[in-house]
Amino acid sequence: KSSKREWKPLEEHSCTDVPWLLLFILFCIGMGFICGYSIATGAAARLLSGYDSYGNICGQKNVKVEGIVNSGLDLTHKKYVFFLDPCNIDLVRQKIKSLALCVSACPRKELKTLADIQKFAETNGSTLCSYELQSSEYTTDPRAAKLCPKYPVPESAPIPFFHRCAPVNISCYAKFAEALITFVSDSSVLHRLISGVMTSKEIIMGLCLLSLVLSMILMVIIRYISRVLVWIVTILVILGSLGGTGVLWWLYAKQRMSASALDTQIAKDNLQALLIYAIAATVFTVILFLIMLIMRKRVALTIALFHVAGKVFIHLPLLVFQPFWTFFVLILFWAYWITVLLFLGTTGSPVPNEEGFVEFRMVGPLKYMWWYHAVGLIWISEFILACQQMTVAGAVVTYYFTREKRNLPFTPILASVNRLVCYHLGTVAKGSFIITLVKIPRMILMYIQTQLKGKENACARCMLKACICCLWCLEKCLTYLNQNAYTATAINSTNFCTSAKDAFVILVENALRVAAINTVGDFMLFLGKVLIVCSTGLAGVMLLNYQRDYTIWVLPLIIVCLFAFLVAHCFLSIYEMVVDVLFLCFAIDTKYNDGSPGREFYMDKVLMEFVENSRKSMKEAGRGGGAESRELKPM
């Protein structure tokens, strides 16, 4: 019945899924309660000002904690937290395993002996040993070996806004990272990797900016020369993959033949990295050529669809900036979430631990606030992404179902946002909650897999991976269905379940068209991402090659390529979204309109030609159906 219901695009607007909006608002109020509770219990002050091992908050007067010596001190003039052994990190409990004190100033130079520590205290008025020792006793009292910092005391500086003294030398952090990365057997390798990133930070920032510029240029190309875009991207990818592979093998051969290639360990590491990159690039190029050979007959069919999507971006230029707003909102929310998470890490009541120091722990039902906060991260993040999908869908639907493009709203994006806020926030909340229900079990299984790594048998490992893979596939299918449900809601103002059912029926009835469009279109957008990554990576190889004698470039190049792919994905995913919305609009248009007076088509003529070419191509392959045999005539 739902599939036969008349669609009335943009004619009626009504509120959808109001109960789910109320539920989402209540959930957000709960998130706010967690933040307020953590601030009210002093967690914000402990996080920002810091506290010592006795429960005293630095920079203020404190209340005595029963059973804890050195608690309840007046530390108004001691505003910084200083760790006696800052590099002693407990990986299991994820904290610095060291006595913490409040001091007046951080040591801005290395202190090698107790005499230097005593001189620093007398000169700066900042005592770096425990409170029960006077500065005059540092070199005479035998307790100084345990109550004073481990020396040499590294040069440190206060962390902005958090009042912690942190070592300036990154070797301390390198040792921490070294313990986390199990595949590094030689600690010097990790040290060289980190030094390579620090030495090349200007190049890394420049290459990241280059990837952003290339993504913007590609979006401009899609808008204005969509007819030749497919062939341009195909040719450039072929040339880029061949050129990149050839350059890598040329650099490898050049450095191998160089007499000084094996003089230093850095040069050996770069030579080995070049060989790995060259082999990987060769394999990737061969696989890419095989895929393009298989899909060469369908490449021409994508041109018309890209042309129509390019028209959408011409009429709706603000769509290009949609990833920026979404990313900005996500960054704000993630910053808030991490801040509250840090508050939760310091909230609770002071409790003595086994070492006689103070820890803050939550007891009773409040300790489950962590789980509520974690669910909030997933649900609200998915809600923000779903708002982007609904906004894009509403804008494209407005474009498609407006016969006279001159009558489009001045800003269809803002009009779509207005409809979203006024009518469809409940639908977005429900759709994002469904994704959350699938994502949480998958993350729990992934956590269990990491905890049991090396302990479970082969059968359990296989079952865990199979469950994770099935949940991942289910999540991707639901995400695609949700996106089409949002489009149906934007068209007809129906609730989520009705929209999802209607969209599913339409997609099933046009399964062959969906397969053709998604296969070819997604592949061409993937080639665009590959083009941006290859161009950025090639520029990185050429720039880092000038520093090969003193910089190991494995990690900088990986960072640059990952960032380039993420940037390209953010921009081209909007284009992919527009294509999917256009196709669903087209399918609805062809189902409920026949070109007769009063039931004229809304579609663009170029889009009609694209589908006709797809029908002919599939018919030649022996896969055409009866539903494809009728001639579709545009208005």
Disulfide bonds with the S-S distance in Angstrom:
Cys58-Cys102 1.87
Cys87-Cys172 2.16
Cys106-Cys165 1.94
Cys129-Cys148 1.93
